[in-house]
Amino acid sequence: MKKPLRILFAGTPAFSVPPLLALIEADYQVTAVYTQPDRPAGRGRKLTPSPVKTTALQHGLPVEQPANFKNPVDIAHLAAYQADLMVVVAYGLLLPENVLNTPRLGCINIHASLLPRWRGAAPIQRAVMAGDANSGISIMQMEKGLDTGPVYLHQSILLSVGETSGSLHDKLSELGAHTLIKALPGIIDGRLAAEPQDEHQACYAHKLNKSEAWIDWQQSASQILRQIQAFNPWPVAQTRLGKMHWRIWEAEEIPGTINTPGTIISAKPEGIDVATGNQLLRIKRLQIPGKRTMNARDFINAHQVQGMQFDSKSS
């Protein structure tokens, strides 16, 4: 038998799917699912439902897709569900106070960082870019401020060697689902108290910009490596060799002597070694225009690049 709690779920991308499935599998009553309107996608720009909408429909759940909550009709429709709680996971819309206050127990958010570190739009990428040793999930009571609400539960994980934003995204999505189910009983019956965040420890995870993906070879190999890992799978770290635009998917830092940053010191099957501001960066997987991602071995079989120099800017 379903538990009596009436839950609304709000989410949009693939990251939100495991928490939605966890609620369904734990036999919670998901009264309706809110997700962003269908967007054009692919070469044909065909209107495409979000991963959350697809999952909700597969499980026979009502789906709501308001453009925003500025229309009083949308607020009234939300209130008509008489929800006890709304669970929000990467919904993509900033919820106004009248929405946050509509469910009896308010709205809780699954945030992909250890709050108050990395509030904002890109916590996963910023954690990788900063070289954080760990990341995690925060189950937070939502309030008017952006990711400022008190936290019910933190769940931490260590970042692996070679961790990319893509691999961390998948780990945190699953961790978010488990942490939600762990926290819900205490939130519902009041046993789990939400602790205020320490504002002195807060930092903001700005939304990614494609311009950040361009590699500056004057930086150290470790800085560039973190950039490559943080921007995998999007927007992917980029550089230019003459007229050829490279996207770099995988690399490693190796010891090396000082040389002009951006110079290709050697090109061999195990990797393409490039001088940086400190140490060498070995490129292991790359992509050039019109080609799929390839390893260094396949690239150097068709291209002679040793001794050439990458541009340090996008221009």
N, C-alpha and C positions, 0 to 999 in steps of 0.2 A: 504494500500500500504506500502511496506517495506521502511524503511528509507534508504537513499542513501549511508550511511556510510558502507564501506566494512570492516568487522571485522573478524580476525582470532582468534580462541579460542585455548588455550593450557592448558590442565589439564589432570590428570590421575585418582586419587582416588575418592571415594564417596563424599569427601568434595567439589570437583569441580563441581559436578552435579547441585546443585541448582543455582549457577551463570550462567551456560550454559542454563539451562531452563529459567532463568529470561530474558536472552537476546532474546531467541526465543519468549517467551510470550510477551515481549515488542516490538516485530516486528522489531528488528534489523536484518540486513542482515549478518548472520554468513556464511562467504564464505567457510570456511573449519575448521576442528577441528584437532588439533595436540594432540597426546597422545603417551605414551610410548608403545613399542612393546608388544604383548601378552606375558604373562609369565606363566610358569608352576604353577599350583595350585591344592590343594586337594590331596587326597591320591594317585590318579592315575597320578598326576603331568601332567595333561592335559593342553595344552596351552589355556589360558583363557583371553578374552579381558578385558580391564579396564572398570570400571563403566562409564567413560566418553565415551569410544568408543561405548559401548552398547547404551547409550543415544543418541549419534550422529546418529548412524545407524537407530534407531527407528524414528528419525525425518528426515531421508533422507539427511543427511549432509555428504559431502566428508570427509574422514578420512585419515590423514597422520600419519605414525609411523616411522620416522627416528630413527635409533639407537642413533645418535648424529648429530651435524651439522658440522662435520669435512669434510664431502664430499662436494665439490663445487656444485655437482649436486643437493643436498638438498637445498642449499642456492638459487640456480637459480629457483628451483621449488617453493620455498617460495615466491620469488620475483614475479613470474609469476601470483600470485593471486592478485597483485596490491592492497594490503590491505592498508586501512587508519590507522588501529590500531590493535594491538594484545593484547588480554586480557589473562593474565597468572594466573592460580590458581593451586598451588601445582602440577606443571607439572612434577617435579622430574629431570629435566635436567638444568644445568647451561647454559644459553643462551650466546653465544659469541657476541661481539660488532657488527659484521656484521649482525647478526639476529636482535639485538635490534634496529639497525638503518634502517632496511628495510621498515617497515610500515611508512607511511607518518607522523603519529603522534607518532611513536615509540611504545613501549610496556608498558602497565601498569600491575601492580601486585596486587592481593588481598592477603594481608598478615594477618595471624591470631594473631596479637598482636597490641598493641599501640606503634608503632615504635617511637623512637629508642629502646624501651625495647623489648628484646627477638627477635633479629635478628637470623636467622638460621633455622635449620631443625625441631626443636621440641618446638615451642613457646607455644603451648597449655599445654603440659605436664610440661614445666618449670614454667609456671605461677601458675599452681596448686601446684607443688612441693614447690615453694617459698612462698605459702600462700598469693599471691596477692589478694587484695580486688576487683580488676576489671581487665578486659581484653577487647578485642575489635577487630576491623578490621581497617586496614590501606589500603587505595587505594594509591598506590605509582607509580611514574614514574620510570621505571627500568633503571639502569645504570650498568656499569661494576662491581662495588662492590656488595657484598652479602647483599641485603636488605638495601642498603645505600642511595637509591635515595630519592628525595624530595617527600613529602606526599601531596596529593590533599585533602584527607578527612580522619578524624578519626571518628569512631563510637564506643562508649564505652558501656559496660554492666557490672553489678555487678555479682560477683560469688556468687552462692547460697550456703547455708549451705549444706555440703555433696557433693558439686560439684566434679564430676570426670572428667578426661580428655575426656571420652566418651560423657558425657552430654554436656560439654563445646564445644567439637568438633561440635556437631549437632547444637547448638545455633549459633556458629560463622559461620558455613556454610550457614545457612539461613540469618544471618545478613550480610554476605559478598555479597550475592545476592542482598539484598535490597540496601546496600550501593553503590554497583556498579551502579545500575540503577539510584540512586540519583545523583551520581557524573558524570556520562557520559555526560549529556548535557553540563555542564560547562567545562568539559575537551575538548569536541569537538569544542565548539565555543570560547574557550579561556577565558571565564569568571572566571573559577576556577583556581586560581594560586597554584602551588605546592610549599610548604614551605620546605626549607632545614631542615634536622634532626639535633638535638643538639648532636654532637658527645660525649660530656661529659656525657650524660645520656645513652649512648648505652651499652647494654649487650648482650651476645651471648647465644643462646639456642642450646647447643650441642645435637647432635643426641643421641637418647636413646641407652643404652647398657644393655643387659640382666643382667649383673653382678650388675647393680645398684638396681635390684629388690630385692636382698637379704636383709632381715631385720636385723639390728643391735639393739638388745633389750636394749643396753646401752643408746640409744638415748631416748629422751623424747617421751611420748605418742603422743603429737601434731606433732612432726617430723615424727614419724612412720605413723600416720594417713594421713598426706599429701602425704607420699610415696605411701600408699595404694590407695589413690584417684588419684594420678598422673599416676600410672601405671595400672589403670583400663580403658580400657580393655586390654592393652598390655604394658609390658610383664607380668603383674600381680605380686604384691608383694609376696615374697616367704620366707619360713622358714622351719626348719626341727625339728621334735620332735622324737628323737631316730632315727629310720630308715624310719620314715614316712615323706614324703615331702608334705608340705601344700602350697596351694596358697590361699591368703587371698583377698577376693573381697570387703568386707564391714566391717567397724568397727566404733567405736566411742571412744572418750576420756572420762574417768570418774575419779572422785577423788579417791585416794587410799593412803594407808600407804606405806612406803618404804619397799621393799623386794628385794631379788636377782632378777635383771632384767632377764626376760625370764621365770620366774616361773608362772605357772598357779595357780592363787589364788583361783578361783572358776570356776565351769562349771555348768551352769544352763540354762534353756530354753531361757532366754532373751539374753544370750551371754556367751562367754568364756573369763574371765577376766585375763589379763596377766600383771605382773609387768614390768615396764620399768624404764628407768633412772629417770623419773619424772612422777608421776601419773600412772593410769592403762589404758590399752587399752582393750576394750571389742570387741572381734571378733564376728561378727554377721552372716557373710556368708563366707564359705570356700569351698575348693575343695581338695580332696585327690586323689592319683593316681587311675585311673580306674573308678572314680565316677564323676557324674555331680556336679555342684555347689549345695550346700545344706546350709540350715540355721543351727545355732548352736543347736537348739532343736533336729533336726534329727540326727546330729552327736553324741551328748552325749547320745542318746538312745542306741547307739551301741558301744560307747567307753568310758572308764574311764580314764580321763586325769588329774584330779585335783591333784595338787602337783608335777606334772612333769615339766620339764624345757626345753624350746626351746634352740637350738643352736643359737649363735649370729652371726655365720659366715656360709658361704656356704659349707665349708669343713666338 
